[in-house]
Amino acid sequence: MFIATLIVSIFLAVALTVSAVGKLTKMPAVIESMNTVGVPAHRIPTLAYLEIAGAIGLVIGLFWWPIGVAAAIGVILYFVGAVIAHLRVKDVAGVGPAAFLAVLSIAALVLRLLTA
């Protein structure tokens, strides 16, 4: 079971890091998506730092489970917020990736709790 926890946590941490880099380097597709859902430009770095914190927490959580649980909960909340933001503006294309990562975050939490 720990192998599944490891794979899901690392995959999610990489996805969070890639997303954060896109926000911090102001990749046009990422900025366009943020503008679509109405995120003010000055808040985008904050979202990137939250993603980085989640990624770090997931990795540290592989060694100390309470941090992994806390990180997974935070990442779940982050992506549920992303899904809501996309639904609010009827951005159907943006809902899929956010929902996938929300489900993956839930899987990370469940797996981390099962291997604690």
Number of C-alpha atoms within 10 A of each C-alpha: 9 13 10 14 21 18 12 20 27 18 15 23 23 16 15 23 20 15 17 24 18 16 22 17 11 15 12 11 11 18 17 13 15 20 13 15 18 13 15 9 12 8 10 19 16 14 17 20 17 17 26 20 18 26 26 19 24 31 20 15 21 20 11 13 18 16 19 26 22 16 25 28 16 18 29 23 15 19 22 19 15 21 22 15 20 23 15 12 11 13 15 11 11 18 18 13 13 20 19 13 21 23 15 20 27 17 18 29 23 14 20 26 14 11 13 14
